[in-house]
């Protein structure tokens, strides 16, 4: 990550040049690089998707991992309840943000808590794997069955997302943004 940031400074064509990013301005480059190095580039709409455009998720992931030890405390005691609460927080925040016309789509997509459901389902999946591995004696006999169930679940989620895509969404927010907000949670399940 750091090497790629350095390369985007040395070879500006490696960086995303668009929006508010100007590789010819020292202060602009310094601002972008510092924001990316501190993993807070999602806090500033001028630095989201700049420098390394595909690294926009890095800030969200790093910020979650900073919160992770705090989230683990209730999760270890009540994993299902914690997963439900994290998912509800994410979904409710998405709907609140979509109702607010003053928030731009890039900012809306770069707020860490709207991904809590994605992280929660990753946590509960890992918990389930460890639980089954430690508690279920005949786990080897269930591998094929669980693989089939997993494949069907992924297929079902994908089919549901395709169906959602065909539905038109009223309101002031673009349907594509609304669709992406919906499928993030569904896909994480």
N, CA and C atoms as a LAMMPS dump frame, in Angstrom:
ITEM: TIMESTEP
0
ITEM: NUMBER OF ATOMS
567
ITEM: BOX BOUNDS ff ff ff
-5.0000000000000000e+02 5.0000000000000000e+02
-5.0000000000000000e+02 5.0000000000000000e+02
-5.0000000000000000e+02 5.0000000000000000e+02
ITEM: ATOMS id mol type element x y z
1 1 1 N 0.832 -1.193 0
2 1 2 C 0 0 0
3 1 3 C 0.875 1.255 0
4 2 1 N 1.851 1.276 0.889
5 2 2 C 2.758 2.431 0.964
6 2 3 C 3.566 2.555 -0.322
7 3 1 N 4.03 1.429 -0.844
8 3 2 C 4.794 1.455 -2.101
9 3 3 C 3.928 2.005 -3.229
10 4 1 N 2.669 1.598 -3.272
11 4 2 C 1.779 2.098 -4.316
12 4 3 C 1.538 3.601 -4.152
13 5 1 N 1.419 4.061 -2.93
14 5 2 C 1.284 5.514 -2.715
15 5 3 C 2.518 6.256 -3.224
16 6 1 N 3.689 5.72 -2.93
17 6 2 C 4.938 6.34 -3.406
18 6 3 C 4.972 6.343 -4.934
19 7 1 N 4.575 5.226 -5.541
20 7 2 C 4.561 5.154 -7.008
21 7 3 C 3.593 6.162 -7.619
22 8 1 N 2.463 6.399 -6.954
23 8 2 C 1.514 7.374 -7.5
24 8 3 C 2.051 8.797 -7.422
25 9 1 N 2.978 9.026 -6.5
26 9 2 C 3.628 10.345 -6.429
27 9 3 C 4.69 10.453 -7.518
28 10 1 N 5.499 9.401 -7.658
29 10 2 C 6.586 9.415 -8.638
30 10 3 C 6.078 9.308 -10.073
31 11 1 N 5.044 8.505 -10.264
32 11 2 C 4.478 8.298 -11.603
33 11 3 C 2.989 8.622 -11.524
34 12 1 N 2.621 9.881 -11.712
35 12 2 C 1.225 10.296 -11.532
36 12 3 C 0.217 9.522 -12.377
37 13 1 N 0.654 8.942 -13.495
38 13 2 C -0.3 8.198 -14.321
39 13 3 C -0.787 6.934 -13.615
40 14 1 N -0.114 6.51 -12.535
41 14 2 C -0.571 5.368 -11.739
42 14 3 C -1.752 5.739 -10.843
43 15 1 N -1.935 7.034 -10.643
44 15 2 C -2.986 7.469 -9.725
45 15 3 C -4.247 7.82 -10.493
46 16 1 N -5.321 7.909 -9.735
47 16 2 C -6.586 8.344 -10.311
48 16 3 C -6.543 9.858 -10.4
49 17 1 N -6.542 10.359 -11.607
50 17 2 C -6.495 11.809 -11.796
51 17 3 C -7.887 12.247 -12.233
52 18 1 N -8.594 12.786 -11.328
53 18 2 C -9.954 13.223 -11.599
54 18 3 C -10.527 13.829 -10.339
55 19 1 N -11.659 14.446 -10.47
56 19 2 C -12.269 15.044 -9.293
57 19 3 C -11.394 16.142 -8.721
58 20 1 N -11.073 16.016 -7.459
59 20 2 C -10.33 17.058 -6.751
60 20 3 C -8.837 16.767 -6.647
61 21 1 N -8.358 15.688 -7.251
62 21 2 C -6.949 15.315 -7.118
63 21 3 C -6.127 15.941 -8.232
64 22 1 N -5.091 16.682 -7.841
65 22 2 C -4.205 17.326 -8.805
66 22 3 C -2.768 16.917 -8.493
67 23 1 N -2.194 15.974 -9.267
68 23 2 C -0.839 15.498 -8.974
69 23 3 C 0.245 16.549 -9.189
70 24 1 N -0.099 17.696 -9.775
71 24 2 C 0.889 18.763 -9.993
72 24 3 C 0.967 19.719 -8.803
73 25 1 N 0.024 19.61 -7.893
74 25 2 C -0.004 20.493 -6.723
75 25 3 C 0.574 19.752 -5.516
76 26 1 N 1.673 20.291 -4.978
77 26 2 C 2.325 19.647 -3.835
78 26 3 C 1.377 19.528 -2.647
79 27 1 N 0.65 20.602 -2.348
80 27 2 C -0.244 20.562 -1.185
81 27 3 C -1.373 19.554 -1.382
82 28 1 N -1.872 19.457 -2.609
83 28 2 C -2.935 18.496 -2.892
84 28 3 C -2.427 17.064 -2.757
85 29 1 N -1.257 16.796 -3.305
86 29 2 C -0.664 15.458 -3.208
87 29 3 C -0.374 15.13 -1.748
88 30 1 N 0.213 16.08 -1.022
89 30 2 C 0.533 15.854 0.393
90 30 3 C -0.735 15.564 1.196
91 31 1 N -1.773 16.346 0.95
92 31 2 C -3.049 16.141 1.647
93 31 3 C -3.594 14.738 1.368
94 32 1 N -3.61 14.35 0.095
95 32 2 C -4.128 13.034 -0.28
96 32 3 C -3.3 11.906 0.321
97 33 1 N -1.994 12.013 0.233
98 33 2 C -1.119 10.949 0.737
99 33 3 C -1.248 10.823 2.255
100 34 1 N -1.266 11.952 2.955
101 34 2 C -1.41 11.907 4.421
102 34 3 C -2.749 11.283 4.809
103 35 1 N -3.81 11.693 4.141
104 35 2 C -5.13 11.116 4.435
105 35 3 C -5.132 9.609 4.183
106 36 1 N -4.468 9.178 3.102
107 36 2 C -4.404 7.744 2.798
108 36 3 C -3.513 6.993 3.786
109 37 1 N -2.408 7.583 4.17
110 37 2 C -1.516 6.917 5.132
111 37 3 C -2.174 6.751 6.5
112 38 1 N -3.013 7.697 6.876
113 38 2 C -3.712 7.617 8.159
114 38 3 C -5.034 6.846 8.051
115 39 1 N -5.375 6.417 6.847
116 39 2 C -6.61 5.675 6.575
117 39 3 C -7.849 6.46 7.002
118 40 1 N -7.826 7.749 6.731
119 40 2 C -8.98 8.599 7.025
120 40 3 C -9.449 9.326 5.766
121 41 1 N -9.06 8.805 4.607
122 41 2 C -9.432 9.481 3.363
123 41 3 C -10.929 9.401 3.087
124 42 1 N -11.665 8.579 3.807
125 42 2 C -13.114 8.561 3.625
126 42 3 C -13.806 9.698 4.383
127 43 1 N -13.084 10.436 5.221
128 43 2 C -13.669 11.559 5.947
129 43 3 C -13.73 12.832 5.107
130 44 1 N -13.036 12.859 3.995
131 44 2 C -12.961 14.054 3.155
132 44 3 C -13.397 13.682 1.74
133 45 1 N -14.46 14.294 1.265
134 45 2 C -14.978 13.948 -0.065
135 45 3 C -13.968 14.239 -1.17
136 46 1 N -12.981 15.091 -0.9
137 46 2 C -11.967 15.41 -1.906
138 46 3 C -10.905 14.327 -2.014
139 47 1 N -10.828 13.426 -1.042
140 47 2 C -9.789 12.39 -1.089
141 47 3 C -10.356 10.985 -1.289
142 48 1 N -11.673 10.842 -1.33
143 48 2 C -12.265 9.519 -1.568
144 48 3 C -12 9.125 -3.011
145 49 1 N -11.406 7.971 -3.192
146 49 2 C -11.159 7.458 -4.536
147 49 3 C -10.038 8.147 -5.278
148 50 1 N -9.278 9.005 -4.617
149 50 2 C -8.157 9.653 -5.288
150 50 3 C -6.882 8.894 -4.979
151 51 1 N -5.833 9.281 -5.598
152 51 2 C -4.508 8.675 -5.461
153 51 3 C -4.568 7.225 -5.914
154 52 1 N -5.045 6.329 -5.073
155 52 2 C -5.264 4.933 -5.482
156 52 3 C -6.773 4.732 -5.421
157 53 1 N -7.427 4.8 -6.55
158 53 2 C -8.892 4.816 -6.547
159 53 3 C -9.499 3.556 -5.943
160 54 1 N -8.875 2.417 -6.145
161 54 2 C -9.45 1.178 -5.618
162 54 3 C -9.207 0.998 -4.128
163 55 1 N -8.452 1.879 -3.511
164 55 2 C -8.159 1.772 -2.077
165 55 3 C -9.182 2.51 -1.223
166 56 1 N -10.296 2.914 -1.81
167 56 2 C -11.289 3.651 -1.035
168 56 3 C -11.817 2.814 0.127
169 57 1 N -11.802 1.493 0.011
170 57 2 C -12.301 0.645 1.093
171 57 3 C -11.295 0.472 2.223
172 58 1 N -10.038 0.771 1.961
173 58 2 C -9.008 0.561 2.987
174 58 3 C -9.318 1.337 4.267
175 59 1 N -9.781 2.56 4.128
176 59 2 C -10.087 3.35 5.326
177 59 3 C -11.22 2.71 6.119
178 60 1 N -12.23 2.218 5.421
179 60 2 C -13.365 1.572 6.084
180 60 3 C -12.903 0.326 6.831
181 61 1 N -12.083 -0.476 6.173
182 61 2 C -11.608 -1.714 6.794
183 61 3 C -10.713 -1.434 7.993
184 62 1 N -9.771 -0.525 7.851
185 62 2 C -8.861 -0.215 8.961
186 62 3 C -9.636 0.386 10.134
187 63 1 N -10.578 1.274 9.845
188 63 2 C -11.376 1.856 10.925
189 63 3 C -12.191 0.781 11.646
190 64 1 N -12.71 -0.185 10.888
191 64 2 C -13.44 -1.274 11.542
192 64 3 C -12.507 -2.083 12.435
193 65 1 N -11.307 -2.368 11.951
194 65 2 C -10.381 -3.165 12.754
195 65 3 C -9.903 -2.416 13.995
196 66 1 N -9.977 -1.105 13.977
197 66 2 C -9.702 -0.335 15.195
198 66 3 C -10.852 -0.538 16.194
199 67 1 N -12.082 -0.595 15.679
200 67 2 C -13.259 -0.813 16.531
201 67 3 C -13.44 -2.277 16.934
202 68 1 N -12.814 -3.18 16.197
203 68 2 C -13.022 -4.618 16.38
204 68 3 C -12.854 -5.102 17.822
205 69 1 N -11.811 -4.7 18.544
206 69 2 C -11.688 -5.172 19.936
207 69 3 C -12.888 -4.781 20.809
208 70 1 N -13.45 -3.597 20.565
209 70 2 C -14.628 -3.174 21.329
210 70 3 C -15.865 -3.978 20.941
211 71 1 N -15.98 -4.305 19.666
212 71 2 C -17.121 -5.08 19.189
213 71 3 C -17.024 -6.531 19.662
214 72 1 N -15.814 -7.02 19.824
215 72 2 C -15.62 -8.411 20.26
216 72 3 C -16.139 -8.666 21.669
217 73 1 N -16.157 -7.655 22.507
218 73 2 C -16.611 -7.848 23.892
219 73 3 C -18.058 -8.346 23.921
220 74 1 N -19.017 -7.637 23.312
221 74 2 C -20.382 -8.184 23.313
222 74 3 C -20.527 -9.4 22.393
223 75 1 N -19.732 -9.444 21.32
224 75 2 C -19.856 -10.551 20.368
225 75 3 C -19.51 -11.889 21.014
226 76 1 N -18.498 -11.928 21.84
227 76 2 C -18.096 -13.185 22.481
228 76 3 C -19.164 -13.672 23.452
229 77 1 N -19.918 -12.743 24.044
230 77 2 C -20.969 -13.135 24.988
231 77 3 C -22.264 -13.502 24.27
232 78 1 N -22.629 -12.711 23.274
233 78 2 C -23.884 -12.923 22.54
234 78 3 C -23.645 -12.67 21.054
235 79 1 N -23.08 -13.654 20.344
236 79 2 C -22.72 -13.435 18.936
237 79 3 C -23.914 -13.155 18.021
238 80 1 N -25.011 -13.861 18.213
239 80 2 C -26.164 -13.657 17.325
240 80 3 C -26.78 -12.282 17.564
241 81 1 N -26.967 -11.915 18.819
242 81 2 C -27.536 -10.605 19.135
243 81 3 C -26.643 -9.475 18.621
244 82 1 N -25.344 -9.617 18.789
245 82 2 C -24.41 -8.594 18.302
246 82 3 C -24.484 -8.481 16.782
247 83 1 N -24.596 -9.616 16.095
248 83 2 C -24.731 -9.613 14.633
249 83 3 C -26.006 -8.894 14.216
250 84 1 N -27.111 -9.18 14.9
251 84 2 C -28.391 -8.537 14.584
252 84 3 C -28.301 -7.028 14.817
253 85 1 N -27.742 -6.622 15.947
254 85 2 C -27.628 -5.189 16.259
255 85 3 C -26.738 -4.485 15.234
256 86 1 N -25.594 -5.081 14.908
257 86 2 C -24.703 -4.473 13.91
258 86 3 C -25.402 -4.346 12.561
259 87 1 N -26.172 -5.358 12.189
260 87 2 C -26.89 -5.323 10.91
261 87 3 C -27.966 -4.25 10.918
262 88 1 N -28.698 -4.154 12.013
263 88 2 C -29.734 -3.121 12.107
264 88 3 C -29.139 -1.72 12.05
265 89 1 N -28.026 -1.519 12.722
266 89 2 C -27.348 -0.215 12.678
267 89 3 C -26.987 0.13 11.235
268 90 1 N -26.422 -0.833 10.513
269 90 2 C -26.013 -0.589 9.124
270 90 3 C -27.212 -0.264 8.239
271 91 1 N -28.262 -1.066 8.341
272 91 2 C -29.439 -0.866 7.487
273 91 3 C -30.13 0.456 7.82
274 92 1 N -30.324 0.731 9.099
275 92 2 C -30.973 1.99 9.484
276 92 3 C -30.153 3.197 9.04
277 93 1 N -28.857 3.128 9.214
278 93 2 C -28.003 4.234 8.784
279 93 3 C -28.072 4.423 7.269
280 94 1 N -28.134 3.333 6.517
281 94 2 C -28.268 3.459 5.055
282 94 3 C -29.539 4.201 4.686
283 95 1 N -30.654 3.815 5.313
284 95 2 C -31.919 4.469 4.988
285 95 3 C -31.924 5.938 5.418
286 96 1 N -31.339 6.238 6.555
287 96 2 C -31.243 7.635 7.003
288 96 3 C -30.406 8.447 6.017
289 97 1 N -29.289 7.885 5.586
290 97 2 C -28.423 8.595 4.641
291 97 3 C -29.099 8.778 3.293
292 98 1 N -29.831 7.764 2.84
293 98 2 C -30.503 7.883 1.545
294 98 3 C -31.604 8.935 1.582
295 99 1 N -32.207 9.136 2.747
296 99 2 C -33.267 10.135 2.872
297 99 3 C -32.709 11.556 2.917
298 100 1 N -31.422 11.695 3.184
299 100 2 C -30.794 13.011 3.282
300 100 3 C -30.183 13.388 1.937
301 101 1 N -30.814 14.305 1.257
302 101 2 C -30.356 14.706 -0.078
303 101 3 C -29.07 15.529 -0.039
304 102 1 N -28.665 16.013 1.131
305 102 2 C -27.477 16.859 1.236
306 102 3 C -26.174 16.077 1.288
307 103 1 N -26.255 14.766 1.393
308 103 2 C -25.047 13.951 1.495
309 103 3 C -24.739 13.366 0.124
310 104 1 N -23.522 13.586 -0.344
311 104 2 C -23.149 13.098 -1.672
312 104 3 C -22.98 11.584 -1.655
313 105 1 N -23.132 10.972 -2.821
314 105 2 C -23.025 9.518 -2.938
315 105 3 C -21.659 8.994 -2.505
316 106 1 N -20.545 9.64 -2.883
317 106 2 C -19.255 9.124 -2.407
318 106 3 C -19.127 9.142 -0.886
319 107 1 N -19.592 10.199 -0.251
320 107 2 C -19.546 10.261 1.216
321 107 3 C -20.477 9.204 1.799
322 108 1 N -21.659 9.078 1.209
323 108 2 C -22.64 8.112 1.68
324 108 3 C -22.069 6.691 1.652
325 109 1 N -21.28 6.391 0.641
326 109 2 C -20.729 5.047 0.475
327 109 3 C -19.477 4.813 1.301
328 110 1 N -18.941 5.837 1.919
329 110 2 C -17.648 5.704 2.588
330 110 3 C -17.728 5.869 4.099
331 111 1 N -18.902 5.666 4.658
332 111 2 C -19.065 5.77 6.107
333 111 3 C -18.969 4.363 6.692
334 112 1 N -18.021 4.153 7.557
335 112 2 C -17.719 2.818 8.08
336 112 3 C -18.932 2.08 8.649
337 113 1 N -19.783 2.675 9.478
338 113 2 C -20.891 1.909 10.063
339 113 3 C -21.9 1.342 9.064
340 114 1 N -21.968 1.883 7.842
341 114 2 C -22.923 1.292 6.898
342 114 3 C -22.461 -0.075 6.406
343 115 1 N -21.249 -0.463 6.759
344 115 2 C -20.736 -1.786 6.398
345 115 3 C -20.72 -2.737 7.596
346 116 1 N -21.296 -2.325 8.713
347 116 2 C -21.279 -3.181 9.899
348 116 3 C -21.919 -4.54 9.643
349 117 1 N -22.96 -4.588 8.809
350 117 2 C -23.58 -5.888 8.537
351 117 3 C -22.63 -6.814 7.791
352 118 1 N -21.868 -6.269 6.871
353 118 2 C -20.897 -7.076 6.125
354 118 3 C -19.867 -7.662 7.09
355 119 1 N -19.341 -6.825 7.968
356 119 2 C -18.366 -7.304 8.949
357 119 3 C -19.016 -8.264 9.944
358 120 1 N -20.254 -7.973 10.357
359 120 2 C -20.94 -8.828 11.334
360 120 3 C -21.146 -10.235 10.782
361 121 1 N -21.538 -10.332 9.517
362 121 2 C -21.748 -11.664 8.946
363 121 3 C -20.433 -12.397 8.723
364 122 1 N -19.365 -11.666 8.495
365 122 2 C -18.047 -12.301 8.449
366 122 3 C -17.654 -12.833 9.812
367 123 1 N -17.942 -12.051 10.855
368 123 2 C -17.623 -12.479 12.221
369 123 3 C -18.448 -13.696 12.624
370 124 1 N -19.755 -13.67 12.334
371 124 2 C -20.616 -14.783 12.744
372 124 3 C -20.288 -16.037 11.934
373 125 1 N -19.871 -15.861 10.683
374 125 2 C -19.465 -17.015 9.867
375 125 3 C -18.221 -17.669 10.45
376 126 1 N -17.245 -16.857 10.825
377 126 2 C -16.028 -17.397 11.439
378 126 3 C -16.361 -18.066 12.771
379 127 1 N -17.242 -17.454 13.548
380 127 2 C -17.668 -18.034 14.822
381 127 3 C -18.328 -19.392 14.588
382 128 1 N -19.213 -19.458 13.587
383 128 2 C -19.92 -20.697 13.268
384 128 3 C -18.938 -21.794 12.85
385 129 1 N -17.965 -21.46 12.014
386 129 2 C -16.976 -22.451 11.566
387 129 3 C -16.202 -23.009 12.759
388 130 1 N -15.749 -22.138 13.64
389 130 2 C -14.995 -22.591 14.817
390 130 3 C -15.891 -23.406 15.741
391 131 1 N -17.119 -22.944 15.938
392 131 2 C -18.062 -23.661 16.803
393 131 3 C -18.324 -25.07 16.27
394 132 1 N -18.631 -25.169 14.986
395 132 2 C -18.915 -26.478 14.381
396 132 3 C -17.682 -27.368 14.439
397 133 1 N -16.538 -26.82 14.138
398 133 2 C -15.303 -27.606 14.16
399 133 3 C -15.026 -28.171 15.559
400 134 1 N -15.336 -27.406 16.586
401 134 2 C -15.058 -27.837 17.957
402 134 3 C -16.17 -28.665 18.59
403 135 1 N -17.414 -28.485 18.152
404 135 2 C -18.548 -29.122 18.83
405 135 3 C -19.184 -30.285 18.071
406 136 1 N -19.135 -30.261 16.753
407 136 2 C -19.819 -31.291 15.966
408 136 3 C -18.842 -32.421 15.668
409 137 1 N -19.216 -33.617 16.104
410 137 2 C -18.32 -34.776 15.971
411 137 3 C -18.249 -35.302 14.534
412 138 1 N -19.356 -35.27 13.824
413 138 2 C -19.406 -35.867 12.476
414 138 3 C -19.256 -34.813 11.384
415 139 1 N -18.411 -33.845 11.603
416 139 2 C -18.262 -32.725 10.668
417 139 3 C -17.839 -33.174 9.275
418 140 1 N -17.013 -34.216 9.194
419 140 2 C -16.556 -34.692 7.883
420 140 3 C -17.712 -35.174 7.022
421 141 1 N -18.748 -35.719 7.645
422 141 2 C -19.902 -36.219 6.895
423 141 3 C -20.79 -35.08 6.398
424 142 1 N -20.654 -33.914 6.973
425 142 2 C -21.5 -32.776 6.612
426 142 3 C -20.886 -31.849 5.563
427 143 1 N -19.633 -32.08 5.19
428 143 2 C -18.941 -31.154 4.28
429 143 3 C -19.678 -30.976 2.956
430 144 1 N -20.089 -32.071 2.329
431 144 2 C -20.778 -31.977 1.04
432 144 3 C -22.108 -31.243 1.197
433 145 1 N -22.85 -31.592 2.225
434 145 2 C -24.145 -30.952 2.475
435 145 3 C -23.976 -29.448 2.7
436 146 1 N -23.007 -29.068 3.505
437 146 2 C -22.779 -27.649 3.792
438 146 3 C -22.287 -26.898 2.55
439 147 1 N -21.51 -27.567 1.713
440 147 2 C -21.05 -26.95 0.469
441 147 3 C -22.23 -26.679 -0.453
442 148 1 N -23.14 -27.636 -0.555
443 148 2 C -24.331 -27.468 -1.399
444 148 3 C -25.205 -26.335 -0.858
445 149 1 N -25.405 -26.307 0.451
446 149 2 C -26.203 -25.235 1.061
447 149 3 C -25.552 -23.872 0.815
448 150 1 N -24.243 -23.799 0.943
449 150 2 C -23.525 -22.537 0.699
450 150 3 C -23.685 -22.088 -0.747
451 151 1 N -23.514 -23.021 -1.686
452 151 2 C -23.651 -22.684 -3.108
453 151 3 C -25.069 -22.21 -3.415
454 152 1 N -26.072 -22.891 -2.869
455 152 2 C -27.46 -22.481 -3.088
456 152 3 C -27.739 -21.108 -2.471
457 153 1 N -27.145 -20.834 -1.331
458 153 2 C -27.322 -19.526 -0.685
459 153 3 C -26.736 -18.413 -1.543
460 154 1 N -25.547 -18.648 -2.066
461 154 2 C -24.909 -17.642 -2.927
462 154 3 C -25.734 -17.434 -4.191
463 155 1 N -26.191 -18.523 -4.788
464 155 2 C -27.039 -18.446 -5.979
465 155 3 C -28.33 -17.679 -5.691
466 156 1 N -28.943 -17.966 -4.545
467 156 2 C -30.188 -17.292 -4.167
468 156 3 C -29.96 -15.801 -3.958
469 157 1 N -28.891 -15.451 -3.259
470 157 2 C -28.586 -14.032 -3.028
471 157 3 C -28.339 -13.321 -4.351
472 158 1 N -27.612 -13.968 -5.254
473 158 2 C -27.342 -13.366 -6.557
474 158 3 C -28.64 -13.186 -7.344
475 159 1 N -29.509 -14.197 -7.323
476 159 2 C -30.797 -14.099 -8.01
477 159 3 C -31.656 -12.982 -7.442
478 160 1 N -31.647 -12.852 -6.129
479 160 2 C -32.415 -11.798 -5.478
480 160 3 C -31.88 -10.42 -5.864
481 161 1 N -30.562 -10.295 -5.935
482 161 2 C -29.966 -9.018 -6.338
483 161 3 C -30.334 -8.683 -7.779
484 162 1 N -30.33 -9.688 -8.653
485 162 2 C -30.725 -9.444 -10.054
486 162 3 C -32.176 -8.996 -10.122
487 163 1 N -33.026 -9.614 -9.304
488 163 2 C -34.429 -9.224 -9.267
489 163 3 C -34.574 -7.793 -8.755
490 164 1 N -33.841 -7.451 -7.7
491 164 2 C -33.895 -6.088 -7.165
492 164 3 C -33.493 -5.059 -8.211
493 165 1 N -32.54 -5.417 -9.037
494 165 2 C -32.026 -4.508 -10.064
495 165 3 C -33.132 -4.09 -11.03
496 166 1 N -34.097 -4.99 -11.248
497 166 2 C -35.167 -4.721 -12.212
498 166 3 C -36.257 -3.81 -11.646
499 167 1 N -36.288 -3.676 -10.329
500 167 2 C -37.318 -2.857 -9.691
501 167 3 C -36.899 -1.389 -9.754
502 168 1 N -37.831 -0.532 -10.048
503 168 2 C -37.485 0.899 -10.04
504 168 3 C -37.682 1.435 -8.631
505 169 1 N -36.811 2.326 -8.232
506 169 2 C -36.863 2.904 -6.893
507 169 3 C -37.201 4.378 -7
508 170 1 N -38.348 4.764 -6.428
509 170 2 C -38.68 6.19 -6.435
510 170 3 C -37.774 6.951 -5.47
511 171 1 N -38.113 8.13 -5.146
512 171 2 C -37.368 9.033 -4.258
513 171 3 C -36.3 9.767 -5.044
514 172 1 N -35.649 10.687 -4.376
515 172 2 C -34.663 11.525 -5.028
516 172 3 C -33.319 10.869 -5.259
517 173 1 N -33.053 9.767 -4.58
518 173 2 C -31.75 9.129 -4.691
519 173 3 C -31.736 8.233 -5.919
520 174 1 N -30.633 8.217 -6.622
521 174 2 C -30.514 7.383 -7.821
522 174 3 C -30.754 5.921 -7.463
523 175 1 N -31.466 5.199 -8.324
524 175 2 C -31.768 3.79 -8.086
525 175 3 C -30.525 2.944 -7.926
526 176 1 N -29.477 3.29 -8.649
527 176 2 C -28.247 2.507 -8.574
528 176 3 C -27.63 2.576 -7.182
529 177 1 N -27.627 3.754 -6.591
530 177 2 C -27.085 3.92 -5.236
531 177 3 C -27.934 3.121 -4.258
532 178 1 N -29.242 3.24 -4.39
533 178 2 C -30.167 2.525 -3.518
534 178 3 C -29.959 1.025 -3.659
535 179 1 N -29.822 0.558 -4.887
536 179 2 C -29.603 -0.862 -5.149
537 179 3 C -28.322 -1.347 -4.484
538 180 1 N -27.247 -0.58 -4.645
539 180 2 C -25.978 -0.981 -4.031
540 180 3 C -26.091 -1.013 -2.514
541 181 1 N -26.823 -0.08 -1.949
542 181 2 C -27.013 -0.089 -0.497
543 181 3 C -27.745 -1.349 -0.063
544 182 1 N -28.746 -1.752 -0.827
545 182 2 C -29.493 -2.959 -0.47
546 182 3 C -28.654 -4.217 -0.642
547 183 1 N -27.968 -4.351 -1.758
548 183 2 C -27.299 -5.622 -2.007
549 183 3 C -26.075 -5.842 -1.135
550 184 1 N -25.487 -4.806 -0.589
551 184 2 C -24.328 -5.013 0.295
552 184 3 C -24.711 -5.886 1.475
553 185 1 N -25.815 -5.559 2.106
554 185 2 C -26.265 -6.355 3.24
555 185 3 C -26.705 -7.744 2.836
556 186 1 N -27.421 -7.839 1.73
557 186 2 C -27.906 -9.139 1.266
558 186 3 C -26.737 -10.035 0.907
559 187 1 N -25.775 -9.493 0.197
560 187 2 C -24.631 -10.304 -0.217
561 187 3 C -23.813 -10.764 0.982
562 188 1 N -23.725 -9.932 1.999
563 188 2 C -22.955 -10.339 3.18
564 188 3 C -23.611 -11.507 3.898
565 189 1 N -24.947 -11.583 3.845
566 189 2 C -25.64 -12.733 4.441
567 189 3 C -25.226 -13.976 3.697
